[in-house]
Each structure stands twice: as structure tokens, then as C-alpha cells.
């Protein structure tokens, strides 16, 4: 009876671990072929375990020291050849799954020992089954949704750190369980602190790696959202800003500005002069914008200012007598046309705000052409 319970405990842990590992890995073969190989390895493992346990003293079987778990390392060999992924990924996934199953095993045994030490294995099996029923779905979802995505998208250095961290953690759990059963030995008293130091150091290195990756990603996003010439926000940045303000139901103004005669600057002085002209306009405009105002270049010579409602008209007035701080290549400012729209007083959607501001800007430009013609 005791041996049967022990075998059921082992099988339960193996099934949980292998299910997580297989479902979290890319397989070279079909699921049927993979399961057939692992079934054969498991059957061989159980036979060897049964033969070994049948000649072991009953006292040993009842202790729950988990020494047999060392032999489950043999599963790494078939899994290495059954999965289509780097060896470090397979080992990391396998070790992380064993952290979970080993933790459940230790908790079940500790509670069972307090409850009824004479029937340790039976109550351990009952408790372990209950813990799996309660936690397995949650942990499996974490493995699939978070952990595996992280493993597959890590750089080589980070995955090596995570692999060592997982192996160190499951080794520490094994030693802790061994110490619970037999008491601390000079070996365990030396190794456990070393493993704790390794785990702490690797955790800090992994956190540092994530922070660096996050900052690199943030830097890339910022570059993507900036106009490389003027260093203003681009159309994507403007749309994000406006939509965020709309979602908060903030009152704000949107000014659409189009440079007059910009084609003349490019045709007469060249495109490099045109670029300098745009940069001069951006740099000069920055000097009189408020802290809460946001300035964007959305296309060639078209700009948008998102500003406080109160300052919208005063900003547009500033453009009436606009002059460059430093004339680019001696070219004076040739004017611009503006139009505005107010949220939510006039429009409540981004596309409608831009359309109204653009229409008003076009009407102003049309008025200027008519005045020049007369």
C-alpha cells in the first residue's frame, strides 16, 4: 500500500511537470509521437523506481525526502531531442515547472507531517492532489501567457541568467526538503546560503536586464514618435496626445498651421535651405509656447499646436507678427496661415477637430491669395 501511494505521488508530479513543459515548448514531432516517447521513458522510470523501492526499508519510503527526484533529470535527454528550441530554453522551462511541482510536494509533506506523521505519504498524496486542483490552472496560465513569451523573446544573456536562476531555485527547494527530513548537515549548511546568494544575485541581474531592455524600448518609441528634422513630435505623437486628452474630457484648443510660400523657398534656395527654414520656424515657435502646449510637425510644412483653450487665440495672434530669431541663410519669414478648433465646444473627435482647423486654415490662405490678387 505504501509503495503504491509513493508511486502515485511520483506519477502525479511527473504528469504535472511534463504537461507544463510540453505545452510550453515548440515540438519537433507530433503530439502523439512526443507522448509515446515520454510514456515509454516514464514506464521505464516507474519500473526502475518500483524495483528500487521494493527492496528499500519501509522507513525510507515513509520519509518523503524526494531523493528520487534527482533521477527525473533523465527526462531532459528526450525533451532535448523532442523540442525545437535552444537547449537552454528547454532546461529553463523544465526547471521552472519543477519549482512549482517541488514546492507543492514540500508543502504537502510538511502539512501532512503535522497532521499525521504515521500516514505521511497517504495524506501527502491527498493534499498534493488538492493543491494541484486549486493552483494548477492558475500556474499553467501564467506559464503560457507570461513566462513562455518572456523566455522566447529574451536575449541570450538574459535567458542564461533565468536558466541558472531556475535551476538554482529548484536545487535550493530540494536541499530544503532534504534538511527538513534528515536535519541540517555540514554540506547543506554550506550549500543553502551559497544558493541563496546565487539566486539573489541572479534576480538582481535579471531585473537590471529587464530595466535596460525597457529603457531601450522606451528610447526607440520616443525616436519613432519624433520628427527627425525639427525634433518635434510627429503625427503619431500628436494623435496619441489628442486622443488621451479626449479620453480625459479635457478642454483644449488645436491650431493647424501651414507655412506660406514654402515651395518658393525650396525652389529658389534648395532643399537644404528649406530644411533650415523649417528648423528655424520650429525653434522660434518653441520660445513662446506655454509649458502645457504641445507642438508637432505632421507633414512637410504643416504643424499642429495643442494648447490650453484660453491661450489658443493669443498664440494665433503671435503668428501675425512672427519673425525668425535667426534668419536661415538670410531668408526672412514668409508668413503662415492658421486655423483652430476647440474641444469639446466645437468638435468631439480628433478627425473632426483636424478637419475644422484645416478648413479654417484653408479659408485664411484663400483670403490672402485674394488680397494679393487685388
Secondary structure, 3 states (H helix, E strand, C coil): CHHHHHHHHHHHHHHHHHHHHHHCCCECCCHHHHHHHHHHHHHHHHHHHHHHHHCCCHHHHCCCCCHHHHHHHHHHHHHHHHECCCHHHHHHHHHHHHHHHHHHHHHHHHHHHHHHHHHHHHHHHHHHHHHHHHHHHHHHHHHHHHHHHHHHHCCHHHHHHHHHHHHHHHHHHHHHHHHHHHCCCHHHHHHHHHHHHHHHHHHHHHHHHHHHHHHHHHHHHHHHCECCCCCCECHHHHHHHHHHHHHCCCCEEEEEEEECCHHHHHHHHCHHHHHHHHHHHHHHHHCCCCCCCEEEECCCCEEEEEEEHHHHHHHHHHHHHCCCCCCHHHCCCCCEEEEEEEECCCCCCHHHHHHHHHHHHHHHHHHHHHHHHC
